[in-house]
Amino acid sequence: MTDDKPPQFTRQLRDGLLRKRVLVLDGPLDDDNGTALATQFLTLATDDAEQDIALWIHSPGGSVPAMLAIRDVMCLVPCDVSTVALGLACSAGQFLLSSGTPGKRFALPHARILMHQGSAGIAGSAVEVEVQADDLRHTRDTVLRLIAEDTGRDVERIFTDSLHDRWFTAEQARAYGFIDHVVDTFAQVVPNRHRQFGIGAPA
């Protein structure tokens, strides 16, 4: 039996938020929606290089290459990027959440954040396995270094804490350094056309 239920988060809703400079990562991150998000960041920055862009996150994680590509674009654009964990920010979701502009990283009060190193299937000949393992270690070390930079913690601490699934409440995520604030006002998550009162502006 197939599930023919139509998506509730339609293209029309996405386009409406895009016009307000809000991008949404909902569900798993893959090559398709990762490319869409990266290009949308670039398009919005081209339209207005000063006004903030918001990334709302409700995701169980996903593609590491897409995750790193989005982060690169977030760092490249001249706009500040506000990030908000809506309900779930796991793995790649946690990484992008903490990649936002310092001071503008938020989580709703009951959001949950998960950090872990992830996993990858390795198979093939002994030489192929060795090459894949080297690449996996490089990617892992890159991700852990960036999380350390974003949270202000030592890489060794991030490595140890990410060996197994580690869940955080919104307040615990704030204390750890993934976010800067737990949302308590409407203005913190909703775009405003005036930059001085923009996305992520303190109440």
N, C-alpha and C positions, 0 to 999 in steps of 0.2 A: 504494500500500500504506500503510495507516494503522498507527500504533503504538498498540496497545491495552494496552500494559504499564501495570498499575495503579501509582499513585503509591506510593512507598515511605514518604514522610513523610506519614502519614495524619492525619486529623482527630483520631483518638484520641491520637496522639503529641503533636500540637499542644496539645490540651486538657490533657494531662498536664504539659507544660512550663508552660502558662499557670497552672496551679495552683501551680507553684513560682515564679511571677513571672518567667518567662522568655518573651520574645517572639522570634520568629524571622522575619527577612526572608531568604527563600530564593528565588532566581531573580529575574526582573525585577520592579521596583516599578511597579505600575499603580494606577489609581484604586480598584480593588476591594480589593487587599491593603493599600493605603495607608490606606484608610478603616478597615479592620479593625484595623490596628496602632494607629492614632490612638485609636480607641474603646477598645481593650484597655488602652492606657496609662491612659486616664481611669478605666476600670472598676477597675483594680488600685489606682490612687491613691485612689479612693473607698473601697475595701475597707480599705486600710492606707496612711495618709499618710506613714508614717515608713520602712517597710522598702524597700530598694532594688528597682528593676526592672532586669532585664537585657535588652538587645537583642543577639541574636546575628545576625551578618550574613554571608551568602554570596550575593552579588548582583552582576550585571553592570551595575546601574544601572536607570534608568527615568524615571518621571514626575517632573518638577520640581515641579509644584503639590503632588503627594502628598508629596514629599520635604520641602518647606517646611512643609506642614501637620503632618507628624510632628515636625519640629523645634520648631515652635511649641508643640505639646503636651508635648514633652519638657521644654521650658523652663517650661511652665505648671504641671506637676504638682509637688507639694512633695517628692516622692521623689527621691533621687539615681538617675541612670540610668547603669548600667554598659554599655559597648558593647564587643563583641568581634568582630573579623574572623576568621572561621573558615577561609576559604580564599581568597575573592575579595571585594574591596570596591572596586567601580569606580564613578566618577561619583557618582550619588546614594548608592551604598553608602559611598563615601569620605566624603561630606558628613555622613551620619548617624553614621558611625563617629567622626568628630572632633567631633560635636555632643554627645557624652556628657559626663557630669560630669567636670570636670578631676580627674585623679588616678585615674580609673576607666575609662580608655579603653585597650583591650588589643587585641593581635593574636597569633594563634598563630605560632610561629616561621617557618613556611613560607608564611604568608599573603602575598598580593600586593595592593597598593593602587594604584589608578589615579586620577589627577586630570586632568581636562580641562574645557573650557568647554561641551562638548556642542554639539549642532547642532539646528537647527529649519528645516523647510521653509517658505519664504515664497513666496506666490503671490497673484495677483489683480491688481486695477487698481493704478495708481501710488499713489493715495491709500491703498488698503488695504495695499500693501506698506510705505508709510511708517509707518502706524499699527502694523503688526506689528513693524517694525524697532525702533520706539521702545519697544514693550513688551518685546521681546527684550533690548534693551540694559538696560532697567530690571531685568529678572529677572537677567541676567548680573551686573550691578553689585551687586545684592543678595546673590547667592550668593557672589561673590568677597569681598565685605565680611565676610560671616559666616565664611567659611573663614579669612580673615585674623584675625578676632577669636579663633577657636578655636585657631589655630596660633601666634598671637603674632607673625606676620610682617606686613610692609607689604602693603597692597593691591596696590601696583605690582609687588611680587615675585610675588604670587599670580597676577596678571594675566599676567605674562610666562611664568611656569612652566606655566600652564594653556593656553597657546595651542596646544600640541600635546600628544598623549598623553604623560604622564609616569608611568612605573611606579616603584613603591617596594617594596623588601623590607620586612619587618616592622621591622628595625633602622633602615632609612632612614626609614620612616614615623615612628618614635619620634624620630629626630633632627630631622625636619622639623616635628614638632608635631601630627601627626594623632592619635597615640596617646601614652600615658604609659609603657606597659610592654609588653614582649614576654612572653607567658605562659610561666612556668616552674614553676608549681605548680597543682595541681588546684583549690585553694581560690579562685584568682583568677577562675575562670569558672563555678563551680558555686554556686548559691544556698545560703544557710544560713539557717535560721529565726531565728537570733540576729543582730540587726543589727550588733553589734560585730564579728562574724566574717562579715559579709555579702558579697554579690557584690562582687568587686573589692577586697576588703580586702587590703592588702599582706601577704605571707607573713612 
